[in-house]
Structure formats: structure tokens, C-alpha cells
Amino acid sequence: MQSNLKVFRLSVGMEVERVTDSNYDLFKSNPLAVLVASASWCDHCADYRPIVQAAAAARPDITFGEAVLDKGRLTLFKREYGSLLDYIPVTIVMRNGQGVAFNVGAHPQSELEALIESALEEGSDAHMPAGAERLSLVDGKYAIDVSASGQML
């Protein structure tokens, strides 16, 4: 148990940690965590990475992680966030292990900071990706409604 605590402490305020199946529960155990889903081939993800790294350096009280979807096993993360991961990069702000704010695409640092601040508001509802009409937890996975018919994707 002490080794998990040590990893937990190293992930806070240092740098953006790589999210894996073996450490995903540590991210969820943090009071506030910012996870970015990306892919190694994604140019927008590469452009967004320095912005996330700057935010991590500016907020040493928050755990930041990157889930590179085409590198390594991310079964638990993919199972939880489902179709939301069809849009990358996607930023997920978790409060006490639950996704409470989401943003799709590479955005300026000011927008990332605003997303984080919105998640800090106690009792705030989930903040949805641009263009999404609804965000729901369906069968244990987050799903976004981006269709006029109300179909969950």
C-alpha cells in the first residue's frame, strides 16, 4: 500500500503521467485529476500536449495524466469512457473518481483552466463537449448525444 501512496504523490504536480491499466485506479483515487485521451498519430494531440504540460506545472495540486489510446492497454479507461474517446484529444476532469467536465479538441490553456475551475465548483453538473446535447452514463460508460434524433453515440 505504501508503494501506491508513493506513486500517487509522484504523480501530483510533477509532470503529466502516462495512464495505464495498472495506475488508472490511482488517478481515480485523487480528489481532482485531469486526464487527456490522445493518440501518437494525432497532430492536434501533439499540439495540445505542451498546453497540458504547462497547466500541470501551474497546478501542482492537481494530478494530470495522458491516456495514449494506441499505446499499451487501457481497458479500464476505455470501458468507462466508451464513445467519448472517438473524439481526440478529449480532456476529462475527474472529481473524486467521476468525470465531471469534458472538452473535445485542442484548446488554449485559458480554456483548459476554465474547464478545471468549473470542475472545482462543488455540485457542478457535467460540462459537455462542444456540440454535444447530452452526456449520460449508459451501462457504466459515458456516452454523448450529438445527433438530432437523440441517439447516444
Summary of the structure (lengths in Angstrom):
residues: 153
radius of gyration: 14.6
end to end distance: 38.3
largest distance: 49.9
contacts: 472
relative contact order: 0.16
helix: 36%
strand: 27%
